[in-house]
């Protein structure tokens, strides 16, 4: 196996992403998306003795808070491998913005997540073979500016492309339509940064200091979408950018 170009280091930030094999959809239903979020939470617990398979045997289903309560009942303190600062689930791919906490934590987290969700999806759909297009991709974030731009890319640009598929090439044709769509797309951490939801999955960390309230965050991402911050679009089109 070739050596990964990006070497992970504790306290550093990374853009993590992967897509379905041959660009196939990796989420068919909301149940699939919830199952993926459950897997994210448990895969990130370095000291958890519980796997998502344990939850699959429960017919009534669990929320993330239910899982936290189960861990608390077992007297297991949640000890994360990485800080998940932002995420988005798209039909055939996903993006994370993570900060490594424990050495080797990013690779361990992604391995656990891929195995857990891949097994679930294969069994559910009776579709053997690899779900994902190889191992996950990663890019190192080197500056606060890159960190903020990546947050906007994950939280708003990805969902916005479902409303306007040619957004990257042509820009936004109808800002109000795109903003409404993004504000109602619940499968990204945009909800957390807008103050609409508080998820135990998301830990803003440094980004919570940069955007201490929803107003500062909202103005920033609106400026991105309306092209007032043109450097963002230049970076996104660059081969050296932090985007996929």
Residue, then its C-alpha position, 0 to 999 in steps of 0.5 A: x500500500x502506498x504511503x499516505x502523503x499527509x502525515x497526521x499530527x495531534x492538534x493539527x487540522x485536516x480536511x477528510x473526505x471520501x465518496x462512494x465507489x464509482x460515485x455510487x450513492x452511500x446514503x439511500x435513506x435518512x435511516x442510513x444517514x442516522x446510522x452513519x452519525x451513530x457510527x461516527x460517534x462510537x468510532x470516535x470513542x477511544x475507550x468505548x466497548x460498544x459497537x454500532x452493531x449492538x445498537x442494530x439489535x435494538x428494534x426501537x432505535x437510538x438517538x445520539x443522546x441515547x447512546x451517550x446515556x448508555x455509555x454513561x450508564x456503563x461508567x465510560x467517559x467519552x474520550x475522543x480520538x479526534x475533534x469533529x469541527x464540521x461535517x456534511x453528508x452528501x448523497x455519494x460522499x462526505x466531508x469532515x473537518x477534524x483536529x487530531x487529538x490522539x496520535x494516530x487518532x484520525x486513521x483509527x477513527x476513519x478505519x472504524x467508521x468505514x468498517x462499521x458503516x460499510x458492513x451495515x450498508x452491504x448487509x442492508x442492500x445485499x450488495x457485496x464489494x467495497x462501498x467507498x472509493x478506496x481509503x479516505x482522502x486528507x488535506x492538511x489545514x495550515x492557516x486560520x484563513x484556510x480553516x474558515x474557508x473550509x468550514x464554509x465549503x463543508x457547511x454551505x457550498x456542498x449543500x448549495x450544489x444540490x440546489x444549483x449543481x453548476x454553482x462552482x462553475x457559474x456562481x450562484x444564480x439565485x442567492x435567496x433560493x440557495x440560502x433557504x436550501x442550505x438553511x434547511x439542509x439538516x445533514x451538515x454542521x451548518x445547523x450547529x454554527x447557526x445555533x439551530x442545533x447542539x449536537x454531541x458530535x460537533x466540537x467547534x474548538x478554535x472555530x467557536x472562538x473565531x465565530x463566537x455567535x451565529x451572527x458572525x458566522x452567518x455574515x461570513x458564509x453569506x459573504x462567501x455565497x454572494x462572492x464578496x470574498x472572491x479569494x475563496x473561489x480562487x483558492x477552491x479552483x486552485x490545484x494547491x487548495x485544501x478542497x477536493 
